[in-house]
């Protein structure tokens, strides 16, 4: 299989609330907008990938729902900004045994978002080619 492009799809019960969260609270840049102007689907830049918020889901996100993983420069700084914006923090920033700093937040539908900081001394920051 040759994957040419990919994205995560979110089908929220309240699309407008989800669009505001990803666009206005998290500040993700819009890559593409489509559909009716009063209820558009939005595709956001998500680092090297995309997040599409479109259509309507049938209820709250639960087990098996998508989890978004987003690398940021400074998890603790993002934590302060998100708390000030009223975002639900499921778990505050902490250093994990594998060396990354992570925190968990949730979008208005309960979709888990993992914010990850890769410290300067982490092996992911070193070039293994020597």
N, C-alpha and C positions, 0 to 999 in steps of 0.2 A: 504494500500500500504506500502510495506517495501522497503525503498530506501537503496540500498547497497553501492552505489557510485554515484557521480555526478560531472559534470564539466560544465563550460561555453564554448560554441563554438563560435569562431569568424571566419567568412569566408571573408577575406579581398580581395579587388580588386588587391592589390599588396602584395602577400604573403611574398616575401623576405623583403620588407620594414617593414612589421608587425613583422616578426621573429626578425629582427635586433632591433626593438623598444623594444619588450618585453624581449629579451635575453640580448642585449647589453646596452640599455639605462636604462631600469628599473632594469636590473640585476636579472630577475627571473631565478631560476634554472630549467634546463630541466629534466623532469621526464621520458619522453619517446620520441623517434623519430621513425617515420615510413614512409613508402612510398619510392619513388625514391630519391637517394642521392642528385640529383641536384634540387629537389623541395620537400623537406620532410615536412610532417606534424609534428608539435612539440606539446607536452603536457608539460605545465609548472606547477611546484608546485605553489600554490596560497594559502599560509597559510594552512588551513585544507581542501582546495579544489583544483581543477585543472582548468587550462585554456588551451584549445586546439585551436591552430591556424593551420588551414588546409584548403585545397580546395580554391576556388575562389568565391568571391561575385560578384554581378552584378552591384554594384555601391556604392556610399558613404553611410555610416550609417546615418540613419535619425530617426525620431520619432519612438518609439517602438523598437529601437535597444537595445541590451543589455547594461546595465550599470554595470561596475565592481566596487565592494566595497572592498577596501583593508585597513586593519588596519595596521598602522605603529607606531613606537615608538615616532617619533618626526616629525610632519608635517612641521614645519618651516625649519628644517634641510633638509628634502626631497625637499622642495620648492627651496631652494638655489641650491641644486645639479641639479635638473631638469631644472631650468632656465639656469644654466651654460651649460647644455647639449642641449639646444635649444628646449626643449619640450614646446608645446603650453599649457599655463596655462589659463584655461577658467575662473577660479576664484581663487584668492589667499587665503591663510589660514585665517580662521576666526572662532571665537568661536560662536557656534550655541546656540540658546535659550535652547536646550535640553542638553547642557553641553559638547558636543563633539567639537573637533577642526577639521574642514574639509577644504579641498581644492579640486578643480576639475581640472583635466587635460584631454587631449584628445590624443588618439593614432593617428597614421598617417591617419587612415580611418575615424576619427571623433567619435570613440567610447568613450563615457564619462567614466572616471575613477575617482572615489571618493576616496581620501586618507583621512583616519580618524585616529585621535589620541584620545585615551580615557585618559583624565587627571587622575592623581592619586586620586583625591578626588571625582571622578564620581561614582554614584551608581553601575555601571557595574563592578567596581573594588572591591566592598564589597561583602562579603559572606552573602547572605540573610538567611542562615540556622541558624545563631546565635549560 
